[in-house]
Amino acid sequence: MEKTSAEDRQHRMFQLIDEFQRSGKTRKVFCLEQNIALSKFYYWQRKSQEISENEGPGLFVPVKTGGRTRHVQSPGQYVILQYPNGVSLQVPVNIPVATIGTLIHLI
């Protein structure tokens, strides 16, 4: 039997945590059905929460504007993106969204 890599194990446990959250079952019942030790489930659930807090979808937050949207093409105007860790990214307002995405992934 082939050994499972740590990455595969983590992926599988995170899938199970997602299944549990959608199931509506208690942890105890879910773990019994999946043949997982409750302590192991708690470990992976905690690990999943830590990862999602540090790099999950929370990195992006919706931005609401107060009224009509205007397209600004004036050079010299910038948007500043500030990350929770203090890093700031200043980009021209007319930069393509795809370029911003690329810059975000480089940081």
N, C-alpha and C positions, 0 to 999 in steps of 0.2 A: 504494500500500500504506500502511495506517494505521500510525503509529508506536505502539509499546507504551510505556505509562507506566512509570515507575520502580517503582511499586507492583505493577503487573501482572507486571513482570519478576521482582521479588523473590518474589512469590507462586509463579510458575512454577518458579523455581529451587529454592525450598523444597520444592515438590512433588517435583521430581526428586531432591532429597536424600533425602526420605522413601522414594521408590521405590528408590533405590540401597541404602539401609539394609535394605530388605526383600528385595532381589534376591540377596544372597549373592555377588555378583560383585565383582571387583576394581574400583577406581576407573578404572583404565586401560580395561578392557573396557567398563564401563558408559558412560564418556565417548565411546568410539569408537562404540558403538551409538547413542548419543543425539546424536552429532555436536557434542559440546561440548569445548572446549579444556580440558585437564586443569588448567591454571592458573586458568581461570575457575571450574571446579568447586571447586577448593581455596578460592578467594576466597569463594564463596557458602556453602560448608560452614563456614568460619570465622565468617562473618557470622551464620549460623544459630545456631551455638553461642553466640556472644556475646549474641544476643538472648534465647535460651532461658535463659541464666544470669542475665540481668537481669530478665526478666519472664515467664518461662515457668511451667510447672506447678509448679515448685519452690517457688512462693510458699505453697502449701498443703502441710502435712505432716500425716500421720495422727496423731491423739492417742489414746493408749491409756490407759485408766483401770485402776486396780488393783482389779478386782472388780466388784461389782454397780453398776449405774447408778442414781443416785437423782435424782429430780426435785426441785429446790430452788425454792421459790416465795417465799423470804424476801427482802423488800426490803432493800437495803443490801449485798447480796452481788454481787460483780462478777467478770467474766472479763476478763483483760487480754491483748490480742493485741499482740505486739511484732514489728515488721517488721525485716528485716536492716538497714535504713537507720537504725534507732533510733527510728522513730515508734512510739508506743504508742497503742492504742485500748482504752479501758476501757468496757465495756458491762455492763448488768445481766444476771444469769444467766438471767432469764426473757424476754429479748428474742427476738422471732421470728427464725429463721435468715435469712429473706428480707431483713430489715432489716439484719442483719450484712453480707450480701452487697452490699447497696446502699452501706453505709458503706465497705466495702473498696474498691469501685470508685471512690469519690469521693476516696480518698487518693492 
